[in-house]
């Protein structure tokens, strides 16, 4: 049997070649706020471009021209580092339907590969997803890197890593039976073995449940994120009457006893929640943990509430090496996600 090459999933704060987006176009996701969601995308592109290229999946020439017009109209005048790719999608959540770039050791050093997991719109919730499930393969072709296919449902929003062998995830998502397939072992030990093989995980840290309104069954990128080796930020709810209080307290208590792959006890930095942010169907999964590391900035969703300033100040201290750029999240989260859900990093090759 050929041994599996050793892999490493680089931390999001490590240098990128590019950030991938899938431009929003699904009116079922944003029935009355699609244009406003596009406004937020323009702000995301503006914040990312100073440090790296932006790859945007647009599907067809008509949408490509629309995206050019929107970006130019928003004052993003230099499009030389914006690459509009003819990859069709059902929706905009590239964090989950896109490929995941990892490093793989070779005899000559290290190469990038794309991991392509099965995608089924979070347990079959939002058909169709036929276009989305083919995105990772096309990303690998465009990036000219090998593709490694896994016959297993996994979304990148359900895991977070420190680049040094530690991965955070949640029981409510990864162990959810709605991600299972006949004949496949989806037990905790089997998933930990997969994470070790695919991502180089040496230790997997398990949180419990996700926040109310999260249709992903509790993605960790709405809860707790690495910001450096040995350091995480995690959202906490201060009001005991809030429906998220118990869940977030339990996760915070778990973090207090966790150590990373190097044996270090985690430094835990607390972030507030924005409180109740409501949509037409109830509470939305608004979270300051859904930020994104770009090369030149950290993109932070904000929600027009007083807690925005506190979240910015906390992250400025926790992540001192790049500015925190607020991205209006009120309309994005109407689609039940925000900045991190809508981005996917392509790391640069180590020099």
RONU-494800 format. One record per residue: residue in three letters; y, z negated, x of N, C-alpha, C in turn. Coordinates in pm, whole numbers, padded with zeros to 5 digits, always signed. Atoms other than C-alpha are relative to their C-alpha. Layout:
<pts>
alaYZXYZXYZX;...
</pts>
This chain:
<pts>
unk-00120+00000+00084+00000+00000+00000+00125+00000+00088;unk-00124-00008-00077+00343+00096+00133+00086-00122-00030;unk-00084+00118+00026+00557-00216+00179+00134+00040-00060;unk-00130-00025+00061+00874-00236-00029+00109-00034+00101;unk-00107+00030-00096+01183-00209+00194+00082-00121-00044;unk-00084+00115+00031+01398-00518+00216+00134+00049-00054;unk-00126-00039+00063+01703-00493-00009+00097-00117-00006;unk-00105+00101+00019+02032-00675-00044+00101+00053-00099;unk-00104-00035+00098+02267-00668-00342+00132-00056+00053;unk-00124+00054-00057+02613-00693-00184+00085-00069-00106;unk-00092+00070+00090+02860-00933-00337+00109+00095-00047;unk-00101-00089+00058+03121-00775-00559+00128+00002+00083;unk-00122+00003-00080+03398-00883-00322-00013+00074+00132;unk+00016-00080-00121+03249-00684-00035+00062+00138-00020;unk-00073-00127+00014+03416-00347+00040-00072+00102-00088;unk+00050-00107+00087+03371-00073-00221+00040+00137+00056;unk-00046-00138-00012+03374+00300-00180+00076+00039-00125;unk-00059-00041+00127+03459+00334-00548-00037-00100-00108;unk+00035+00067+00126+03460+00175-00892-00031+00106-00104;unk+00041-00091+00107+03280+00352-01177+00044-00056-00136;unk-00034+00030+00140+03408+00357-01537-00065+00105-00090;unk+00034-00098+00105+03283+00523-01855+00112-00006-00102;unk-00122+00004+00082+03592+00623-02052-00035-00028-00147;unk+00030+00034+00140+03605+00474-02406+00028+00117-00094;unk-00019-00109+00097+03558+00725-02688-00069-00030-00132;unk+00079+00031+00118+03333+00557-02945+00083-00078-00101;unk-00085+00064+00101+03534+00481-03257-00074-00108-00079;unk+00071+00110+00064+03258+00260-03393+00019-00130+00079;unk-00024+00118-00082+03322+00024-03101+00142-00051-00018;unk-00141+00036+00020+03701+00028-03144+00053+00078-00120;unk-00036-00080+00118+03756+00145-03505+00150+00023-00017;unk-00145-00011+00019+04130+00078-03508+00079-00021+00128;unk-00069+00034-00124+04210+00005-03144-00045+00086+00119;unk+00047-00082-00111+04066+00292-02941+00114+00038+00094;unk-00114-00037-00084+04407+00406-02818+00046-00118+00085;unk-00041+00118-00075+04494+00049-02718-00102-00036+00108;unk+00102+00020-00104+04161+00018-02534+00024+00097+00115;unk-00032-00096-00106+04256+00335-02344+00121-00047+00081;unk-00115+00054-00074+04589+00173-02255-00047-00100+00105;unk+00052+00099-00094+04398-00113-02095-00077+00067+00114;unk+00069-00074-00105+04178+00135-01907+00099+00058+00100;unk-00102-00052-00092+04490+00296-01764+00049-00109+00094;unk-00043+00111-00084+04601-00044-01638-00107-00037+00102;unk+00109+00026-00093+04258-00100-01484+00000+00102+00114;unk-00003-00104-00102+04273+00234-01302+00118-00022+00094;unk-00119+00023-00082+04626+00156-01181-00024-00114+00101;unk+00023+00114-00087+04509-00178-01036-00106+00028+00105;unk+00111-00027-00092+04196-00035-00869+00039+00100+00108;unk-00026-00114-00089+04341+00281-00710+00059-00034+00137;unk-00054+00025-00134+04538+00122-00424-00106-00029+00106;unk+00099+00039-00098+04212+00014-00262-00125+00084+00007;unk+00127-00073+00003+03940+00262-00354+00009+00115-00100;unk+00010-00108+00098+03839+00573-00545-00045-00054-00135;unk+00046+00034+00135+03775+00563-00919-00080+00118-00054;unk+00090-00100+00060+03482+00755-01069-00005-00027-00150;unk-00005+00020+00144+03514+00808-01445-00095+00098-00069;unk+00093-00082+00078+03233+00934-01668+00071+00045-00127;unk-00076-00054+00114+03393+01165-01924-00081+00096-00087;unk+00090-00078+00086+03110+01389-02047+00033+00147-00014;unk-00031-00141+00026+03296+01710-02129+00144+00030+00041;unk-00134-00038-00047+03607+01907-02025+00112-00047-00092;unk-00105+00044+00092+03797+01811-02339+00039-00145+00023;unk-00030+00140-00027+03766+01439-02271+00062-00015+00138;unk-00059+00006-00134+03843+01500-01904+00149+00030-00004;unk-00141-00034+00010+04173+01666-01991+00077-00111-00072;unk-00064+00111+00072+04252+01386-02237+00023-00118+00096;unk-00014+00111-00093+04191+01127-01963+00111+00027+00101;unk-00109-00035-00092+04417+01311-01718+00136-00022-00067;unk-00127+00014+00073+04691+01323-01981+00034-00147-00021;unk-00026+00143+00024+04652+00953-02062+00043-00070+00128;unk-00035+00066-00126+04662+00846-01697+00138+00041+00048;unk-00133-00045-00041+04964+01061-01615+00107-00059-00091;unk-00096+00058+00094+05138+00939-01929+00024-00148+00023;unk-00015+00143-00030+05077+00581-01815+00063-00023+00137;unk-00065+00013-00129+05244+00653-01482-00094-00004+00119;unk+00094-00013-00112+04928+00694-01274+00012+00144+00050;unk-00040-00137-00033+05075+00999-01104-00087+00066+00107;unk+00085-00057-00105+04847+01044-00802-00145-00014-00043;unk+00138+00001+00046+04505+01140-00934-00096+00051+00107;unk+00084-00057-00105+04368+01254-00597-00124-00084+00026;unk+00116+00087-00022+04134+00955-00582-00072-00033-00132;unk+00068+00014+00129+04032+00978-00950-00094+00118-00018;unk+00100-00106+00012+03712+01176-00999-00061-00006-00140;unk+00050-00006+00137+03625+01281-01354-00135+00069+00000;unk+00136-00047-00010+03251+01325-01382-00056+00038-00136;unk+00055-00051+00125+03068+01526-01646-00127-00072-00042;unk+00114+00082+00043+02834+01241-01738+00027-00047-00143;unk-00022+00042+00138+02808+01201-02116-00051-00142-00025;unk+00039+00137+00034+02787+00849-02260+00009-00020-00150;unk-00015+00044+00139+02740+00684-02596+00114-00099-00014;unk-00102+00103+00007+02981+00405-02510+00053-00028+00141;unk-00078+00020-00123+03194+00255-02232-00056-00107+00094;unk+00041+00121-00071+02985-00035-02099-00082+00033+00125;unk+00069-00050-00120+02901+00103-01754-00064-00113+00081;unk+00066+00111-00068+02820-00243-01615-00147-00008-00038;unk+00136+00015+00052+02508-00234-01829-00079+00130-00003;unk+00077-00125+00004+02418+00134-01867+00004+00077+00132;unk-00010-00072-00127+02516+00244-01517-00102-00047+00102;unk+00087+00039-00109+02318+00233-01195+00058-00118+00077;unk-00040+00114-00081+02328-00073-00971-00025+00035+00146;unk+00011-00037-00141+02397-00001-00603-00041-00121+00083;unk+00041+00104-00094+02211-00208-00344-00022+00064+00136;unk+00032-00046-00134+02152-00181+00030-00149-00015+00025;unk+00142+00002-00034+01805-00100+00158-00015+00024+00149;unk+00020-00015-00144+01694-00147+00515-00088+00120+00030;unk+00081-00111-00049+01563+00158+00697-00021-00017+00150;unk+00020+00008-00144+01445+00222+01050+00127+00022+00079;unk-00126-00032-00069+01796+00342+01135+00115-00090-00041;unk-00108+00088+00044+01990+00061+00971-00009-00029-00148;unk-00008+00031+00142+02092+00042+00608+00049+00121-00077;unk-00046-00107+00088+02132+00290+00323+00024-00058-00138;unk-00020+00039+00139+02254+00266-00034-00105+00067-00088;unk+00086-00057+00102+02016+00317-00324+00052-00047-00135;unk-00038+00037+00136+02071+00308-00700-00124-00051-00073;unk+00105+00053+00085+01852+00084-00914+00027+00043-00143;unk-00012-00055+00136+01788+00239-01255-00098-00073-00090;unk+00082+00076+00094+01658-00008-01513+00008+00064-00139;unk-00006-00045+00139+01575+00069-01874+00121-00061-00069;unk-00116+00048+00078+01873+00038-02107-00027+00029-00147;unk+00026-00019+00144+01838-00016-02482+00106-00067-00087;unk-00112+00056+00077+02182-00141-02596-00028-00143-00044;unk+00015+00145+00020+02103-00513-02561-00104-00034-00106;unk+00109+00031+00092+01770-00525-02735+00000+00086-00124;unk+00004-00094+00112+01819-00223-02961+00104-00023-00107;unk-00099+00037+00102+02134-00346-03134+00087+00117-00048;unk-00100-00101+00033+02349-00032-03126-00048+00142+00031;unk+00040-00140-00023+02172+00304-03153+00114+00095-00037;unk+00092-00048-00103+02194+00567-03027+00047-00040+00139;unk-00035+00025-00140+02182+00499-02653-00065+00104+00091;unk+00072-00102-00076+02011+00820-02542+00081+00052+00119;unk-00083-00045-00112+02307+00932-02328+00018-00110+00104;unk-00023+00112-00093+02370+00589-02180-00120-00024+00091;unk+00117+00031-00082+02012+00549-02059-00021+00101+00112;unk+00012-00101-00106+02052+00863-01843+00114-00006+00102;unk-00119+00005-00086+02378+00759-01675-00036-00036+00143;unk+00030+00046-00135+02226+00579-01377-00056+00112+00087;unk+00059-00111-00075+02022+00882-01272+00108+00099+00044;unk-00106-00095-00034+02331+01104-01283+00098-00060+00101;unk-00084+00065-00101+02538+00850-01088-00064+00012+00138;unk+00069-00012-00128+02274+00855-00814+00013+00141+00056;unk-00012-00138-00044+02288+01234-00801+00140+00028+00055;unk-00137-00023-00044+02667+01239-00772+00030-00074+00130;unk-00022+00079-00121+02669+00962-00512-00089+00043+00115;unk+00093-00052-00100+02389+01143-00326-00076-00113+00069;unk+00081+00110-00051+02179+00833-00287-00133-00003-00076;unk+00128+00007+00071+01812+00770-00373+00007-00089-00123;unk+00009+00078+00124+01729+00638-00719-00136-00068-00006;unk+00122+00077+00017+01471+00363-00773-00009-00041-00146;unk+00013+00026+00143+01351+00351-01135-00091-00120-00024;unk+00078+00116+00042+01224+00028-01293-00031+00010-00149;unk+00045-00004+00139+01022+00021-01614+00020-00138-00064;unk-00034+00135+00045+01203-00293-01725+00144+00003-00050;unk-00136+00009+00053+01508-00364-01940+00078-00106+00078;unk-00089+00094-00070+01788-00523-01737+00140+00057-00003;unk-00140-00039-00006+02167-00513-01764+00067-00077+00113;unk-00064+00064-00115+02384-00585-01461+00094-00112-00043;unk-00082+00111+00047+02610-00806-01674-00078-00128-00017;unk+00084+00118+00017+02315-01042-01707-00033-00072+00129;unk+00025+00063-00129+02305-01124-01335+00127+00001+00082;unk-00114+00004-00092+02559-01225-01071-00052-00049+00135;unk+00053+00034-00131+02503-01250-00696+00107-00031+00102;unk-00094+00037-00106+02662-01390-00382-00013+00088+00123;unk+00019-00087-00114+02542-01113-00149-00083-00060+00111;unk+00073+00071-00105+02341-01368+00049-00130-00061-00053;unk+00132+00041+00047+02026-01409-00157-00004-00088-00123;unk-00002+00084+00120+02140-01615-00456+00043+00082-00121;unk-00034-00070+00125+02143-01475-00810+00006-00101-00114;unk-00019+00079+00122+02274-01643-01124-00040+00083-00121;unk+00032-00068+00125+02139-01555-01468-00014-00103-00111;unk+00016+00091+00114+02069-01703-01813-00136+00019-00063;unk+00127-00005+00072+01753-01789-01998+00014+00079-00130;unk-00017-00061+00132+01898-01667-02328-00002+00151+00004;unk+00001-00145-00013+01934-01311-02197-00128+00050+00064;unk+00113-00059-00072+01666-01244-01937-00135-00033-00062;unk+00127+00038+00061+01392-01432-02122-00008+00037-00147;unk-00003-00033+00143+01488-01292-02461-00111+00099-00034;unk+00110-00092+00034+01186-01129-02631+00047+00137-00047;unk-00046-00132+00043+01407-00846-02759+00013+00099+00116;unk+00000-00089-00117+01409-00706-02401-00143+00035+00046;unk+00138-00015-00046+01028-00714-02374-00055+00139-00035;unk+00073-00123+00025+00798-00411-02358-00150-00031+00006;unk+00144+00028-00001+00423-00407-02435-00060+00021+00140;unk+00068-00013-00127+00212-00469-02127+00080-00041+00121;unk-00084+00040-00112+00500-00598-01913+00022-00151-00002;unk-00018+00144-00014+00523-00954-01788+00148-00031+00014;unk-00141+00037-00005+00867-01091-01869+00015-00152+00008;unk-00010+00143-00022+00798-01449-01774+00104-00030+00108;unk-00096+00038-00104+01037-01642-01552-00053+00032+00140;unk+00048-00034-00135+00810-01613-01244-00002+00150+00027;unk+00004-00146-00020+00767-01237-01298+00140+00056+00021;unk-00137-00048-00017+01142-01184-01335+00055-00042+00136;unk-00047+00043-00132+01209-01388-01021-00061+00087+00110;unk+00061-00091-00098+00961-01170-00830+00071+00135+00000;unk-00072-00128+00009+01137-00858-00960+00137-00011+00066;unk-00133+00016-00058+01480-00993-00861-00008-00011+00152;unk+00019+00006-00144+01346-01068-00514-00026+00138+00058;unk+00033-00134-00048+01202-00718-00475+00119+00094-00009;unk-00104-00100+00026+01489-00521-00628+00133-00036+00065;unk-00134+00042-00041+01791-00727-00520+00002-00087+00126;unk+00005+00090-00115+01671-00940-00230+00027-00144-00033;unk-00026+00138+00040+01701-01262-00429-00097-00095+00069;unk+00080+00107-00060+01580-01567-00238+00000-00123-00088;unk-00004+00109+00098+01684-01812-00508+00068+00051-00126;unk-00056-00038+00130+01746-01752-00879+00039-00128-00073;unk-00054+00116+00069+01964-02003-01061+00014+00033-00149;unk+00008-00028+00143+01908-02025-01438+00094-00090-00079;unk-00079+00071+00100+02176-02123-01687-00067+00016-00136;unk+00065+00002+00131+02104-02171-02057+00049+00111-00092;unk-00045-00093+00103+02284-02004-02348+00138+00055+00031;unk-00131-00061-00011+02588-01780-02379+00097-00050-00106;unk-00105+00044+00092+02908-01814-02579-00012+00071-00135;unk+00001-00056+00135+02958-01747-02948+00066+00138+00000;unk-00055-00135+00012+03019-01383-03036-00051+00097+00103;unk+00050-00087-00106+02840-01247-02729-00127+00069-00048;unk+00114-00075+00054+02610-00973-02859-00100+00039+00107;unk+00096-00029-00107+02440-00943-02518-00105-00109+00014;unk+00091+00115-00005+02248-01267-02585+00028-00091+00118;unk-00039+00097-00101+02438-01453-02317+00008+00052+00142;unk-00019-00049-00137+02536-01241-02019+00073-00104+00084;unk-00059+00100-00088+02623-01458-01722+00142+00037+00039;unk-00136-00037-00042+02939-01256-01651+00106-00041-00101;unk-00095+00066+00090+03100-01427-01951+00002-00151+00021;unk+00018+00144-00017+03004-01771-01817+00038-00049+00139;unk-00010+00056-00135+02979-01827-01443-00010+00114+00101;unk-00005-00109-00098+03064-01606-01144+00016-00056+00141;unk-00027+00030-00140+03038-01630-00770+00136+00057+00039;unk-00125-00049-00058+03375-01601-00597-00002-00005+00152;unk+00024+00006-00144+03245-01674-00245-00140-00057+00017;unk+00128+00067-00024+02922-01784-00085+00018-00150-00021;unk-00005+00144+00024+02858-02135-00211+00101-00045-00103;unk-00105+00038+00096+03141-02125-00469-00009+00084-00125;unk-00002-00069+00129+03137-02038-00839+00116-00050-00083;unk-00088+00045+00107+03386-02047-01121-00080+00006-00129;unk+00074+00005+00126+03257-02143-01464+00094-00042-00112;unk-00088+00035+00112+03423-02161-01804-00049-00129-00065;unk+00029+00124+00070+03440-02498-01977+00091-00009-00122;unk-00078+00021+00123+03558-02589-02326+00036-00148-00009;unk-00048+00139-00002+03769-02903-02352-00007-00068-00134;unk-00004+00059+00135+03750-02954-02728-00141-00016-00055;unk+00137+00023+00046+03426-03119-02848-00033+00064-00134;unk+00027-00060+00130+03468-02971-03195-00024+00151+00009;unk+00019-00144-00016+03457-02616-03057-00149+00033+00009;unk+00142-00038+00004+03127-02435-03113-00056+00032+00139;unk+00047-00028-00135+03110-02344-02742-00010-00123+00090;unk-00010+00119-00086+03156-02700-02616-00136-00041+00056;unk+00130+00052-00044+02790-02807-02602-00067+00095+00098;unk+00065-00100-00086+02660-02482-02451+00063+00000+00139;unk-00068-00007-00129+02924-02475-02178-00015-00130+00078;unk+00022+00128-00069+02881-02845-02100-00140-00003+00061;unk+00135-00002-00054+02507-02797-02058-00007+00089+00125;unk-00001-00086-00117+02565-02505-01822+00073-00065+00116;unk-00075+00069-00106+02823-02705-01628-00085-00110+00063;unk+00087+00106-00052+02577-02993-01596-00111+00059+00089;unk+00102-00064-00083+02311-02756-01463+00057+00039+00136;unk-00062-00044-00125+02548-02616-01202+00019-00116+00097;unk-00026+00117-00086+02619-02967-01072-00119-00032+00089;unk+00118+00031-00079+02263-02992-00945-00058+00118+00075;unk+00055-00122-00060+02221-02641-00807+00040+00017+00145;unk-00028-00039-00137+02197-02526-00447-00031+00148+00016;unk+00019-00144-00018+02214-02169-00319-00115+00028+00095;unk+00114-00040-00082+01967-01974-00109+00006-00059+00141;unk-00015+00062-00132+02105-02136+00207-00006-00151-00006;unk+00015+00143+00015+02054-02484+00066+00129-00076-00023;unk-00129+00066+00023+02422-02555-00001+00016-00036-00146;unk-00034+00035+00138+02519-02747-00312+00122+00082-00042;unk-00108-00087+00045+02742-02521-00518+00130-00076-00018;unk-00134+00046+00037+03114-02585-00524+00034+00065-00133;unk-00022-00051+00135+03203-02548-00892+00147-00017-00037;unk-00140-00001+00042+03555-02452-01001+00003+00029-00150;unk-00002-00016+00145+03628-02491-01372+00115+00090-00045;unk-00097-00086+00067+03809-02224-01574+00009-00040-00146;unk-00008+00027+00143+03944-02284-01924-00057+00117-00080;unk+00022-00111+00092+03844-02078-02223+00134+00035-00063;unk-00124-00033+00071+04115-01889-02410+00005-00056-00141;unk+00007+00049+00138+04016-02077-02726-00062+00105-00091;unk+00058-00092+00097+03919-01895-03041+00084+00127-00008;unk-00060-00132+00016+04003-01524-03028-00083+00072-00104;unk+00076-00051+00115+03904-01369-03360+00020+00149-00020;unk-00004-00139+00040+03824-01017-03471-00036+00012-00147;unk+00028-00019+00143+03747-00866-03812-00134-00058-00044;unk+00132+00051+00037+03387-00994-03799-00026-00139+00054;unk+00019+00136-00048+03448-01338-03654+00046-00018+00143;unk-00043+00035-00134+03487-01496-03314-00046+00104+00101;unk+00029-00098-00104+03501-01263-03013-00037-00072+00129;unk+00043+00064-00125+03342-01335-02670+00106+00010+00109;unk-00110-00005-00096+03676-01372-02493-00025-00102+00111;unk+00030+00089-00113+03627-01518-02144+00074+00045+00125;unk-00064-00029-00128+03822-01542-01821-00102+00023+00111;unk+00102-00026-00102+03491-01522-01633-00030+00149+00012;unk+00031-00142+00001+03478-01150-01717+00098+00080+00086;unk-00091-00068-00093+03699-01056-01420-00080+00092+00091;unk+00063-00098-00089+03629-00782-01165+00067+00001+00136;unk-00050-00015-00136+03666-00776-00787+00014+00148+00034;unk-00026-00129-00064+03828-00450-00672+00042-00027+00143;unk-00039+00021-00140+03916-00394-00307+00139-00059+00013;unk-00141+00037-00017+04288-00444-00362+00047-00107-00097;unk-00043+00095+00102+04291-00691-00652-00121-00057-00072;unk+00095+00049+00099+04098-00905-00895+00060+00028-00137;unk-00047-00036+00133+04132-00767-01248-00048-00106-00098;unk+00031+00112+00088+04147-01054-01498+00040+00032-00144;unk-00041-00020+00139+04134-01007-01876+00080-00120-00049;unk-00082+00106+00061+04407-01206-02051+00017+00032-00147;unk+00011-00011+00145+04448-01267-02421+00126-00042-00075;unk-00125+00033+00066+04810-01351-02491+00008-00142-00050;unk+00000+00141+00038+04754-01727-02507+00047-00083+00119;unk-00052+00082-00111+04894-02018-02301-00100-00020+00113;unk+00101+00022-00104+04563-02059-02114-00003+00112+00104;unk-00002-00110-00096+04622-01721-01947+00059-00045+00134;unk-00068+00040-00124+04861-01876-01694-00086-00095+00082;unk+00086+00095-00071+04622-02157-01609-00115+00074+00068;unk+00112-00076-00058+04334-01913-01554+00046+00078+00123;unk-00053-00074-00115+04551-01698-01324+00020-00093+00119;unk-00029+00094-00108+04659-02002-01121-00129-00050+00066;unk+00128+00049-00055+04300-02128-01080-00065+00108+00086;unk+00063-00108-00076+04172-01789-00966+00080+00035+00125;unk-00079-00024-00121+04463-01743-00726-00040-00096+00111;unk+00041+00099-00100+04350-02060-00551-00145+00023+00043;unk+00143-00017-00030+03976-01982-00573-00028+00129+00076;unk+00018-00131-00065+04019-01620-00452+00132+00034+00070;unk-00132-00014-00063+04306-01627-00201+00022+00132+00073;unk-00015-00117-00087+04241-01293-00029+00048+00126-00071;unk-00053-00118+00070+04365-01055-00301+00069-00047-00128;unk-00077+00043+00117+04610-01068-00594-00083+00003-00128;unk+00061+00002+00133+04503-01154-00947+00090+00085-00091;unk-00078-00091+00084+04616-00870-01176-00045-00018-00145;unk+00037+00017+00141+04622-00951-01550-00017+00136-00068;unk+00027-00119+00079+04470-00682-01773-00005-00042-00146;unk+00003+00040+00141+04544-00703-02147-00141+00015-00058;unk+00137-00001+00047+04210-00798-02300-00017-00012-00149;unk+00012+00024+00144+04293-00853-02666-00069+00115-00072;unk+00061-00116+00066+04192-00500-02764-00136+00036+00059;unk+00130-00025-00060+03911-00457-02514-00108-00086-00064;unk+00103+00093+00048+03731-00765-02646-00036+00024-00147;unk+00040-00041+00135+03735-00622-02998-00129+00082+00004;unk+00126-00070-00020+03453-00407-02859-00111-00091+00050;unk+00095+00106-00039+03276-00734-02760-00030-00001+00151;unk+00011+00009-00145+03334-00703-02385+00139+00009+00060;unk-00132-00008-00065+03611-00694-02128-00015+00067+00137;unk-00019-00076-00122+03695-00592-01773-00129+00015+00081;unk+00120-00009-00082+03373-00677-01590-00106+00086-00068;unk+00098-00080+00075+03158-00521-01864+00029+00150+00014;unk-00044-00139+00003+03355-00196-01822+00012+00060+00140;unk-00011-00046-00138+03330-00159-01442-00135-00013+00069;unk+00118+00013-00086+03056-00103-01183+00039+00043+00140;unk-00041-00028-00137+03112-00119-00810-00102+00086+00073;unk+00082-00072-00096+02979+00129-00558+00040-00047+00139;unk-00040+00054-00129+02975-00051-00223+00012+00106+00107;unk-00012-00087-00117+03084+00113+00097-00112-00034+00097;unk+00100+00027-00103+02827+00152+00371+00057-00090+00108;unk-00050+00086-00109+02857-00121+00635+00030+00085+00124;unk-00037-00071-00122+03028-00003+00951-00065-00063+00122;
</pts>
